[in-house]
Amino acid sequence: MVLEKINDLAIEDKESIMSTEIGSSSSNQRLSIEPDEDGAEITCFSEEVRDVTLHFQIIRLQKQIYAWIGCNSAKIGHIYAAAFTRPSNSVSITSILGGSSDNTGSSIARRLVMKTGLNIVLACNIPKNSPMLEADAELILVKKLISLGYTRAKPQLPPTP
C-alpha cells in the first residue's frame, strides 16, 4: 500500500514526501508519507527488540488509527477493532479476523483507544506466549503515536493551594 502510494506520486515529489532515517542498527528504519487530500498519514518503521525485529505501520485517518505490528515477518495476524461506547464511555473491542478478545493485541487495542481517544483497528502478529515482547511492542507504538501527536493531552489538574 505504501509503495503504491509512493509510485502514484510524481518523481520530483518523492524526495520531498518520503524520508528515511537509519539509526544505529540497520533494522531501525522509518518511512513517512505526508497526508494526502483525504487526510490519511502513513508511517512505517521497524525496531529490533529482544533479538526479534518488530515491524510497525500506522495509518492515521480523520477519526481513526489503523496500526499493524508484525514480528519477524509481514504476516497480518489477528485484527481487532476497539472504540469508546456510550453511555458509559468504556472501551469495547471485537475480533475482526482470527483470535478472540483475550488474544495478544486485544489489550493493546483497548489501551490505545484510551490513550488516543480515537477508534483503533489493530492488526497484531506477535507470538501468543511472549508477554514481554507484547509490552515492548506496545511501548514502542505508544511512543511513536506520542511523537506523531496522535495521543490525547493529559488533563491538567488545577494547582493545589
C-alpha positions as semicolon CSV with decimal commas, in nm:
position;residue;x (nm);y (nm);z (nm)
1;M;0,000;0,000;0,000
2;V;0,279;0,241;0,090
3;L;0,472;0,156;-0,226
4;E;0,160;0,205;-0,438
5;K;0,115;0,549;-0,282
6;I;0,477;0,641;-0,350
7;N;0,456;0,518;-0,709
8;D;0,148;0,733;-0,765
9;L;0,344;1,045;-0,678
10;A;0,536;1,244;-0,932
11;I;0,910;1,165;-0,937
12;E;1,007;1,513;-0,820
13;D;0,768;1,490;-0,523
14;K;0,907;1,159;-0,393
15;E;1,213;1,310;-0,227
16;S;1,015;1,585;-0,056
17;I;0,749;1,348;0,079
18;M;0,946;1,036;0,167
19;S;1,208;1,047;0,437
20;T;1,414;0,752;0,552
21;E;1,613;0,767;0,872
22;I;1,855;0,489;0,953
23;G;1,953;0,461;1,318
24;S;2,233;0,269;1,485
25;S;2,108;-0,067;1,359
26;S;2,006;-0,145;1,004
27;S;1,663;-0,260;1,121
28;N;1,568;0,080;1,266
29;Q;1,419;0,239;0,954
30;R;1,133;0,482;0,914
31;L;0,919;0,576;0,617
32;S;0,663;0,853;0,635
33;I;0,423;0,991;0,381
34;E;0,260;1,328;0,437
35;P;-0,120;1,347;0,440
36;D;-0,298;1,312;0,108
37;E;-0,614;1,501;0,011
38;D;-0,824;1,268;0,230
39;G;-0,608;1,341;0,534
40;A;-0,452;0,994;0,562
41;E;-0,100;0,984;0,704
42;I;0,111;0,667;0,676
43;T;0,415;0,587;0,890
44;C;0,615;0,263;0,870
45;F;0,915;0,168;1,081
46;S;1,098;-0,131;1,231
47;E;1,271;-0,182;1,565
48;E;1,491;-0,464;1,688
49;V;1,384;-0,581;2,035
50;R;1,486;-0,894;2,226
51;D;1,660;-1,045;1,921
52;V;1,350;-1,013;1,701
53;T;1,251;-0,747;1,452
54;L;0,920;-0,573;1,512
55;H;0,764;-0,403;1,211
56;F;0,506;-0,127;1,251
57;Q;0,269;0,053;1,017
58;I;0,045;0,335;1,134
59;I;-0,225;0,484;0,913
60;R;-0,390;0,791;1,063
61;L;-0,732;0,868;0,923
62;Q;-0,959;1,152;1,028
63;K;-1,116;0,985;1,335
64;Q;-0,940;0,650;1,340
65;I;-0,597;0,489;1,352
66;Y;-0,505;0,163;1,182
67;A;-0,191;0,008;1,328
68;W;-0,009;-0,311;1,232
69;I;0,256;-0,482;1,443
70;G;0,449;-0,767;1,281
71;C;0,708;-0,989;1,444
72;N;0,989;-1,116;1,216
73;S;0,755;-1,135;0,915
74;A;0,500;-0,938;0,718
75;K;0,203;-1,157;0,815
76;I;-0,104;-0,962;0,916
77;G;-0,203;-1,175;1,219
78;H;-0,522;-1,114;1,417
79;I;-0,720;-0,794;1,360
80;Y;-0,908;-0,615;1,639
81;A;-1,133;-0,309;1,639
82;A;-1,174;-0,104;1,956
83;A;-1,373;0,210;2,032
84;F;-1,535;0,404;2,315
85;T;-1,901;0,309;2,364
86;R;-2,182;0,521;2,503
87;P;-2,318;0,599;2,759
88;S;-2,058;0,456;2,998
89;N;-1,762;0,567;2,786
90;S;-1,599;0,227;2,834
91;V;-1,389;0,067;2,560
92;S;-1,544;-0,213;2,357
93;I;-1,330;-0,443;2,149
94;T;-1,405;-0,708;1,890
95;S;-1,202;-0,951;1,688
96;I;-1,240;-0,889;1,314
97;L;-1,007;-1,160;1,184
98;G;-0,886;-1,462;1,382
99;G;-0,836;-1,486;1,754
100;S;-1,065;-1,385;2,035
101;S;-1,083;-1,088;2,265
102;D;-0,830;-1,240;2,507
103;N;-0,552;-1,284;2,249
104;T;-0,235;-1,086;2,207
105;G;-0,326;-0,750;2,061
106;S;-0,674;-0,702;2,205
107;S;-0,541;-0,546;2,524
108;I;-0,306;-0,324;2,321
109;A;-0,601;-0,203;2,111
110;R;-0,804;-0,128;2,425
111;R;-0,524;0,080;2,580
112;L;-0,459;0,263;2,251
113;V;-0,822;0,379;2,244
114;M;-0,786;0,512;2,597
115;K;-0,460;0,695;2,512
116;T;-0,570;0,841;2,177
117;G;-0,945;0,888;2,217
118;L;-0,979;0,756;1,861
119;N;-1,121;0,437;1,714
120;I;-0,844;0,180;1,668
121;V;-0,807;-0,105;1,422
122;L;-0,504;-0,311;1,524
123;A;-0,350;-0,599;1,332
124;C;-0,109;-0,788;1,553
125;N;0,130;-1,071;1,466
126;I;0,314;-1,121;1,797
127;P;0,364;-1,473;1,936
128;K;0,096;-1,558;2,192
129;N;0,327;-1,658;2,477
130;S;0,554;-1,353;2,466
131;P;0,419;-1,101;2,719
132;M;0,747;-0,908;2,738
133;L;0,761;-0,875;2,359
134;E;0,398;-0,760;2,358
135;A;0,477;-0,499;2,625
136;D;0,782;-0,379;2,431
137;A;0,580;-0,355;2,108
138;E;0,307;-0,155;2,281
139;L;0,562;0,080;2,438
140;I;0,731;0,143;2,101
141;L;0,394;0,202;1,931
142;V;0,273;0,441;2,202
143;K;0,599;0,638;2,192
144;K;0,563;0,671;1,814
145;L;0,198;0,781;1,845
146;I;0,303;1,043;2,100
147;S;0,585;1,169;1,877
148;L;0,340;1,194;1,584
149;G;0,094;1,388;1,801
150;Y;-0,183;1,126;1,782
151;T;-0,247;1,093;2,156
152;R;-0,480;1,295;2,372
153;A;-0,329;1,551;2,602
154;K;-0,346;1,453;2,967
155;P;-0,592;1,671;3,159
156;Q;-0,419;1,942;3,357
157;L;-0,502;1,938;3,725
158;P;-0,557;2,275;3,888
159;P;-0,277;2,380;4,124
160;T;-0,337;2,290;4,486
161;P;-0,340;2,581;4,732
